[in-house]
Amino acid sequence: QVFKSSSDIGYFPRVFSKVTSKNAPITGMIILGVAQTILSLMTISPSLNNQFNSLVNLAVVTNLIPYILSMAALIPMHRLY
């Protein structure tokens, strides 16, 4: 829903705004799932420990981006109220 609502405002491409009849953004979820899978496959290493550390770092970065965008959105929201 983060990408859908951001797409509704115009921050992301309109493809993330498309929803099914039950209001689920399936197209956006598939695009993000493919992107995350590609990023995960790019971290393949011969050592299982290195692979795990790379995936943990990737998870932290990909989860940090929506939080940073949310915090950045607080400034304009506070100006409105």
VMD Tcl script that builds the backbone (N, CA, C; Angstrom):
set m [mol new atoms 243]
animate dup $m
set s [atomselect $m all]
$s set {name element resname resid chain x y z} {
  {N N GLN 1 A 0.811 -1.197 0.000}
  {CA C GLN 1 A 0.000 0.000 0.000}
  {C C GLN 1 A 0.853 1.259 0.000}
  {N N VAL 2 A 2.098 1.160 0.480}
  {CA C VAL 2 A 2.974 2.338 0.491}
  {C C VAL 2 A 3.229 2.810 -0.931}
  {N N PHE 3 A 3.577 1.881 -1.825}
  {CA C PHE 3 A 3.846 2.265 -3.200}
  {C C PHE 3 A 2.570 2.699 -3.908}
  {N N LYS 4 A 1.433 2.082 -3.586}
  {CA C LYS 4 A 0.171 2.467 -4.214}
  {C C LYS 4 A -0.221 3.880 -3.841}
  {N N SER 5 A -0.173 4.194 -2.568}
  {CA C SER 5 A -0.557 5.547 -2.153}
  {C C SER 5 A 0.435 6.581 -2.665}
  {N N SER 6 A 1.717 6.229 -2.713}
  {CA C SER 6 A 2.714 7.146 -3.268}
  {C C SER 6 A 2.508 7.332 -4.768}
  {N N SER 7 A 2.092 6.275 -5.447}
  {CA C SER 7 A 1.803 6.370 -6.872}
  {C C SER 7 A 0.555 7.204 -7.126}
  {N N ASP 8 A -0.426 7.105 -6.238}
  {CA C ASP 8 A -1.634 7.927 -6.373}
  {C C ASP 8 A -1.299 9.410 -6.306}
  {N N ILE 9 A -0.323 9.763 -5.478}
  {CA C ILE 9 A 0.095 11.159 -5.344}
  {C C ILE 9 A 0.948 11.589 -6.538}
  {N N GLY 10 A 1.678 10.645 -7.130}
  {CA C GLY 10 A 2.518 10.951 -8.275}
  {C C GLY 10 A 4.002 10.738 -8.045}
  {N N TYR 11 A 4.371 10.138 -6.912}
  {CA C TYR 11 A 5.779 9.906 -6.622}
  {C C TYR 11 A 6.345 8.712 -7.378}
  {N N PHE 12 A 5.516 7.739 -7.722}
  {CA C PHE 12 A 5.936 6.544 -8.428}
  {C C PHE 12 A 5.107 6.404 -9.698}
  {N N PRO 13 A 5.541 5.553 -10.645}
  {CA C PRO 13 A 4.766 5.355 -11.884}
  {C C PRO 13 A 3.341 4.867 -11.599}
  {N N ARG 14 A 2.441 5.159 -12.509}
  {CA C ARG 14 A 1.022 4.826 -12.349}
  {C C ARG 14 A 0.756 3.326 -12.275}
  {N N VAL 15 A 1.701 2.498 -12.735}
  {CA C VAL 15 A 1.477 1.052 -12.701}
  {C C VAL 15 A 1.289 0.567 -11.263}
  {N N PHE 16 A 1.853 1.262 -10.291}
  {CA C PHE 16 A 1.703 0.870 -8.893}
  {C C PHE 16 A 0.320 1.233 -8.339}
  {N N SER 17 A -0.439 2.058 -9.049}
  {CA C SER 17 A -1.781 2.444 -8.599}
  {C C SER 17 A -2.854 1.451 -9.020}
  {N N LYS 18 A -2.540 0.591 -9.976}
  {CA C LYS 18 A -3.542 -0.360 -10.477}
  {C C LYS 18 A -3.885 -1.365 -9.386}
  {N N VAL 19 A -5.190 -1.575 -9.182}
  {CA C VAL 19 A -5.663 -2.511 -8.162}
  {C C VAL 19 A -6.678 -3.469 -8.766}
  {N N THR 20 A -6.906 -4.586 -8.071}
  {CA C THR 20 A -7.914 -5.551 -8.494}
  {C C THR 20 A -9.277 -5.107 -7.968}
  {N N SER 21 A -10.283 -5.933 -8.209}
  {CA C SER 21 A -11.628 -5.599 -7.740}
  {C C SER 21 A -11.719 -5.596 -6.216}
  {N N LYS 22 A -10.789 -6.270 -5.559}
  {CA C LYS 22 A -10.770 -6.308 -4.093}
  {C C LYS 22 A -9.778 -5.302 -3.512}
  {N N ASN 23 A -9.356 -4.328 -4.342}
  {CA C ASN 23 A -8.481 -3.227 -3.945}
  {C C ASN 23 A -7.078 -3.699 -3.538}
  {N N ALA 24 A -6.569 -4.738 -4.206}
  {CA C ALA 24 A -5.216 -5.236 -3.940}
  {C C ALA 24 A -4.297 -4.819 -5.093}
  {N N PRO 25 A -3.165 -4.194 -4.789}
  {CA C PRO 25 A -2.241 -3.754 -5.848}
  {C C PRO 25 A -1.334 -4.894 -6.323}
  {N N ILE 26 A -1.918 -5.887 -6.996}
  {CA C ILE 26 A -1.198 -7.094 -7.397}
  {C C ILE 26 A -0.050 -6.774 -8.357}
  {N N THR 27 A -0.270 -5.906 -9.336}
  {CA C THR 27 A 0.770 -5.593 -10.321}
  {C C THR 27 A 1.999 -5.004 -9.638}
  {N N GLY 28 A 1.794 -4.079 -8.736}
  {CA C GLY 28 A 2.908 -3.474 -8.011}
  {C C GLY 28 A 3.635 -4.478 -7.145}
  {N N MET 29 A 2.874 -5.386 -6.511}
  {CA C MET 29 A 3.510 -6.404 -5.667}
  {C C MET 29 A 4.356 -7.360 -6.497}
  {N N ILE 30 A 3.892 -7.700 -7.701}
  {CA C ILE 30 A 4.655 -8.590 -8.574}
  {C C ILE 30 A 5.937 -7.895 -9.031}
  {N N ILE 31 A 5.838 -6.622 -9.412}
  {CA C ILE 31 A 7.023 -5.867 -9.843}
  {C C ILE 31 A 8.042 -5.792 -8.716}
  {N N LEU 32 A 7.595 -5.468 -7.513}
  {CA C LEU 32 A 8.508 -5.380 -6.373}
  {C C LEU 32 A 9.084 -6.740 -6.004}
  {N N GLY 33 A 8.291 -7.794 -6.111}
  {CA C GLY 33 A 8.785 -9.144 -5.830}
  {C C GLY 33 A 9.872 -9.573 -6.806}
  {N N VAL 34 A 9.678 -9.259 -8.082}
  {CA C VAL 34 A 10.690 -9.578 -9.094}
  {C C VAL 34 A 11.968 -8.777 -8.831}
  {N N ALA 35 A 11.820 -7.489 -8.510}
  {CA C ALA 35 A 12.992 -6.658 -8.224}
  {C C ALA 35 A 13.759 -7.174 -7.009}
  {N N GLN 36 A 13.039 -7.573 -5.957}
  {CA C GLN 36 A 13.709 -8.101 -4.770}
  {C C GLN 36 A 14.372 -9.446 -5.052}
  {N N THR 37 A 13.756 -10.263 -5.894}
  {CA C THR 37 A 14.359 -11.543 -6.260}
  {C C THR 37 A 15.653 -11.330 -7.037}
  {N N ILE 38 A 15.638 -10.390 -7.960}
  {CA C ILE 38 A 16.848 -10.085 -8.725}
  {C C ILE 38 A 17.950 -9.564 -7.800}
  {N N LEU 39 A 17.587 -8.681 -6.884}
  {CA C LEU 39 A 18.582 -8.179 -5.935}
  {C C LEU 39 A 19.125 -9.300 -5.057}
  {N N SER 40 A 18.269 -10.219 -4.659}
  {CA C SER 40 A 18.722 -11.354 -3.844}
  {C C SER 40 A 19.664 -12.253 -4.620}
  {N N LEU 41 A 19.359 -12.503 -5.884}
  {CA C LEU 41 A 20.222 -13.355 -6.694}
  {C C LEU 41 A 21.570 -12.692 -6.976}
  {N N MET 42 A 21.624 -11.375 -6.937}
  {CA C MET 42 A 22.881 -10.664 -7.154}
  {C C MET 42 A 23.825 -10.805 -5.960}
  {N N THR 43 A 23.337 -11.287 -4.837}
  {CA C THR 43 A 24.183 -11.410 -3.642}
  {C C THR 43 A 24.758 -12.806 -3.469}
  {N N ILE 44 A 24.612 -13.673 -4.456}
  {CA C ILE 44 A 25.089 -15.047 -4.327}
  {C C ILE 44 A 26.601 -15.058 -4.101}
  {N N SER 45 A 27.028 -15.785 -3.092}
  {CA C SER 45 A 28.454 -15.930 -2.801}
  {C C SER 45 A 28.737 -17.375 -2.408}
  {N N PRO 46 A 30.005 -17.800 -2.492}
  {CA C PRO 46 A 30.322 -19.203 -2.185}
  {C C PRO 46 A 30.160 -19.566 -0.714}
  {N N SER 47 A 30.270 -18.615 0.167}
  {CA C SER 47 A 30.162 -18.890 1.589}
  {C C SER 47 A 28.738 -18.610 2.067}
  {N N LEU 48 A 28.168 -19.553 2.800}
  {CA C LEU 48 A 26.806 -19.377 3.302}
  {C C LEU 48 A 26.725 -18.213 4.278}
  {N N ASN 49 A 27.765 -18.012 5.064}
  {CA C ASN 49 A 27.791 -16.899 6.016}
  {C C ASN 49 A 27.804 -15.564 5.273}
  {N N ASN 50 A 28.602 -15.449 4.230}
  {CA C ASN 50 A 28.623 -14.210 3.438}
  {C C ASN 50 A 27.280 -13.983 2.751}
  {N N GLN 51 A 26.675 -15.048 2.265}
  {CA C GLN 51 A 25.358 -14.948 1.628}
  {C C GLN 51 A 24.322 -14.439 2.625}
  {N N PHE 52 A 24.319 -14.994 3.824}
  {CA C PHE 52 A 23.365 -14.578 4.846}
  {C C PHE 52 A 23.576 -13.111 5.216}
  {N N ASN 53 A 24.830 -12.707 5.417}
  {CA C ASN 53 A 25.115 -11.310 5.766}
  {C C ASN 53 A 24.687 -10.355 4.656}
  {N N SER 54 A 24.900 -10.752 3.412}
  {CA C SER 54 A 24.482 -9.911 2.289}
  {C C SER 54 A 22.965 -9.768 2.245}
  {N N LEU 55 A 22.249 -10.870 2.476}
  {CA C LEU 55 A 20.784 -10.813 2.454}
  {C C LEU 55 A 20.235 -9.998 3.616}
  {N N VAL 56 A 20.871 -10.090 4.774}
  {CA C VAL 56 A 20.437 -9.273 5.917}
  {C C VAL 56 A 20.653 -7.796 5.612}
  {N N ASN 57 A 21.810 -7.457 5.061}
  {CA C ASN 57 A 22.068 -6.063 4.701}
  {C C ASN 57 A 21.090 -5.564 3.648}
  {N N LEU 58 A 20.773 -6.412 2.668}
  {CA C LEU 58 A 19.812 -6.050 1.635}
  {C C LEU 58 A 18.422 -5.821 2.235}
  {N N ALA 59 A 18.028 -6.682 3.164}
  {CA C ALA 59 A 16.718 -6.531 3.810}
  {C C ALA 59 A 16.649 -5.227 4.608}
  {N N VAL 60 A 17.730 -4.895 5.285}
  {CA C VAL 60 A 17.745 -3.657 6.065}
  {C C VAL 60 A 17.606 -2.454 5.145}
  {N N VAL 61 A 18.352 -2.440 4.054}
  {CA C VAL 61 A 18.308 -1.301 3.135}
  {C C VAL 61 A 16.938 -1.176 2.478}
  {N N THR 62 A 16.374 -2.307 2.008}
  {CA C THR 62 A 15.079 -2.224 1.324}
  {C C THR 62 A 13.942 -1.885 2.282}
  {N N ASN 63 A 14.084 -2.188 3.556}
  {CA C ASN 63 A 13.058 -1.791 4.523}
  {C C ASN 63 A 13.279 -0.387 5.051}
  {N N LEU 64 A 14.483 0.112 4.950}
  {CA C LEU 64 A 14.788 1.449 5.439}
  {C C LEU 64 A 14.268 2.535 4.502}
  {N N ILE 65 A 14.245 2.248 3.210}
  {CA C ILE 65 A 13.825 3.250 2.225}
  {C C ILE 65 A 12.397 3.735 2.462}
  {N N PRO 66 A 11.387 2.853 2.667}
  {CA C PRO 66 A 10.039 3.371 2.928}
  {C C PRO 66 A 9.956 4.199 4.215}
  {N N TYR 67 A 10.727 3.840 5.234}
  {CA C TYR 67 A 10.716 4.620 6.466}
  {C C TYR 67 A 11.298 6.009 6.249}
  {N N ILE 68 A 12.368 6.095 5.477}
  {CA C ILE 68 A 12.958 7.402 5.182}
  {C C ILE 68 A 11.987 8.248 4.374}
  {N N LEU 69 A 11.327 7.637 3.386}
  {CA C LEU 69 A 10.341 8.378 2.591}
  {C C LEU 69 A 9.170 8.835 3.462}
  {N N SER 70 A 8.761 8.001 4.407}
  {CA C SER 70 A 7.667 8.380 5.309}
  {C C SER 70 A 8.073 9.546 6.210}
  {N N MET 71 A 9.302 9.490 6.713}
  {CA C MET 71 A 9.770 10.601 7.556}
  {C C MET 71 A 9.898 11.880 6.751}
  {N N ALA 72 A 10.334 11.771 5.495}
  {CA C ALA 72 A 10.446 12.954 4.646}
  {C C ALA 72 A 9.069 13.542 4.343}
  {N N ALA 73 A 8.057 12.705 4.292}
  {CA C ALA 73 A 6.699 13.186 4.017}
  {C C ALA 73 A 6.090 13.900 5.214}
  {N N LEU 74 A 6.652 13.720 6.394}
  {CA C LEU 74 A 6.104 14.388 7.579}
  {C C LEU 74 A 6.249 15.909 7.514}
  {N N ILE 75 A 7.325 16.390 6.907}
  {CA C ILE 75 A 7.546 17.830 6.837}
  {C C ILE 75 A 6.427 18.517 6.066}
  {N N PRO 76 A 6.097 18.081 4.842}
  {CA C PRO 76 A 4.972 18.736 4.135}
  {C C PRO 76 A 3.633 18.515 4.843}
  {N N MET 77 A 3.483 17.359 5.508}
  {CA C MET 77 A 2.214 17.108 6.200}
  {C C MET 77 A 2.033 18.057 7.375}
  {N N HIS 78 A 3.095 18.376 8.083}
  {CA C HIS 78 A 3.009 19.307 9.207}
  {C C HIS 78 A 2.726 20.728 8.745}
  {N N ARG 79 A 3.172 21.061 7.549}
  {CA C ARG 79 A 2.896 22.399 7.013}
  {C C ARG 79 A 1.408 22.576 6.703}
  {N N LEU 80 A 0.728 21.464 6.347}
  {CA C LEU 80 A -0.683 21.532 5.994}
  {C C LEU 80 A -1.574 21.750 7.210}
  {N N TYR 81 A -1.134 21.274 8.358}
  {CA C TYR 81 A -2.007 21.322 9.518}
  {C C TYR 81 A -1.496 22.333 10.475}
}
mol reanalyze $m
mol bondsrecalc $m
mol representation Tube
mol addrep $m
